[in-house]
């Protein structure tokens, strides 16, 4: 599998897993920290896309704010995800390997390969999803099985 398709597939897997997680978050008595973490995932995808596209407002975007309302999370997640999947689909496999420059946290000019930024967003989603799964368990609910292998394995007998 080429890297472009791997990245798109990984974004789609995270979409599946995060939407399942949203269902469970809605059942929590104390949803606040999970909502904050989920909002952070959305904001991270938005800010990185703004950085890549050289949006002059990217530097002012916050990784942690806004914190969305529970009922706004799915639609905002969908928008941030669609921008990434559409963007990746529009690129050649060579363009995915190219470096992009952006203004970093310190106001300096930085660069990274586009594929590394996309990988970071996907791995970052896995990291925070694990935190939310822990919160779900701490509140007495059983987290859903969201491991990647659960989406691809098949029982033979």
Secondary structure as UniProt FT lines:
FT   HELIX           3..25
FT   TURN            26..27
FT   HELIX           32..52
FT   TURN            53..54
FT   TURN            56..57
FT   HELIX           58..60
FT   HELIX           70..89
FT   HELIX           93..96
FT   STRAND          99..103
FT   TURN            105..106
FT   STRAND          109..113
FT   HELIX           114..138
FT   TURN            139..140
FT   HELIX           148..151
//
